[in-house]
Amino acid sequence: MQRLSKGRGMNTSAIEAKATSVSFDSGSMWVELADGRKLGVPLAYFPRLLHATAQQRKNYIISGGGTGLHWEDIDEDINVRSLVMGIGDRTKPRAHRRPAGRKISHSNRW
């Protein structure tokens, strides 16, 4: 008898996803997986890749036996499992800085 996992929402095909190659077209990144699937992801999900040159996009490394994708030139790291699960860029945007010499006034007046 086969035992079923008690975990809810866990997709074993996502856990086992391993990238073998990456390519791009004008608006998407295409990740070929070891099991034969080909995953298309909009570049808009990853702003660094969206704004990278074609040469920077081609300069990637598949790491972790296919579990990670890395672009040194643009400091981008993508987890293949996250791609399969539909999770886009989770990098927090940098906080906006005030121009030099401008102070923020905090008033407690009611």
C-alpha positions in Angstrom: 0.0 0.0 0.0 1.3 3.4 -0.9 1.6 6.0 1.9 0.6 9.5 1.2 2.4 12.5 2.6 0.5 14.4 5.2 2.0 17.7 3.9 -0.5 19.9 2.2 0.2 21.8 -0.9 3.6 20.3 -1.5 4.3 19.6 -5.1 6.9 16.8 -5.5 7.6 17.8 -9.1 8.6 21.2 -7.8 11.0 19.7 -5.2 12.6 17.5 -7.9 12.9 20.2 -10.5 16.5 20.4 -12.0 17.4 22.9 -14.7 19.5 21.7 -17.7 19.6 24.9 -19.8 18.3 28.5 -20.0 17.3 30.6 -23.0 15.5 33.8 -23.7 13.2 35.4 -26.2 12.1 39.0 -26.2 9.8 38.8 -23.2 10.5 35.5 -21.5 13.1 33.3 -19.9 12.8 29.6 -20.8 14.2 27.0 -18.4 14.5 23.4 -19.6 14.2 20.9 -16.8 15.8 17.4 -16.6 12.4 15.7 -16.7 11.6 17.2 -20.1 9.5 20.1 -19.0 10.2 23.6 -20.4 9.1 26.4 -18.2 8.4 29.9 -19.6 8.7 32.8 -17.1 8.0 36.5 -18.0 11.1 38.6 -17.7 9.0 41.2 -15.9 9.2 38.8 -12.9 12.9 39.4 -12.7 13.8 43.1 -13.3 17.6 42.5 -13.3 17.2 40.0 -16.2 14.6 42.3 -17.9 17.1 45.1 -18.0 20.2 43.0 -18.7 21.9 42.8 -22.1 21.6 39.7 -24.2 25.3 38.9 -23.4 24.7 39.3 -19.7 21.7 36.9 -19.9 23.8 34.3 -21.7 26.4 34.4 -19.0 24.7 32.2 -16.5 25.7 29.2 -14.3 23.5 26.3 -13.3 24.4 25.5 -9.7 23.5 22.9 -7.1 23.1 20.1 -9.6 20.4 22.1 -11.4 18.6 23.6 -8.4 19.9 27.1 -8.9 20.6 29.7 -11.7 23.1 32.4 -11.2 24.1 35.5 -13.3 27.3 36.9 -11.8 27.3 40.0 -14.1 24.0 41.2 -12.7 24.0 39.6 -9.3 20.9 37.5 -9.9 20.2 34.2 -8.2 17.1 32.1 -8.9 15.9 29.0 -7.2 14.5 26.5 -9.8 12.0 25.1 -7.3 10.6 28.6 -6.7 10.2 29.1 -10.5 8.2 25.9 -10.8 6.0 27.0 -7.9 5.4 30.4 -9.6 7.4 32.5 -7.2 9.0 35.6 -8.9 11.8 37.9 -7.7 11.7 38.3 -4.0 14.5 40.9 -3.8 13.4 43.8 -1.7 13.7 47.1 -3.5 16.3 49.5 -2.1 14.9 52.2 0.2 14.7 55.6 -1.3 17.2 58.0 0.2 16.6 61.7 0.9 18.7 64.2 -1.0 21.6 65.5 1.0 20.8 68.5 3.2 17.1 67.7 3.4 15.8 67.0 6.9 12.6 65.4 7.9 10.7 67.2 10.6 8.8 65.1 13.1 6.1 67.0 14.9 4.0 65.6 17.7 1.5 68.4 17.6 -2.1 67.5 17.5 
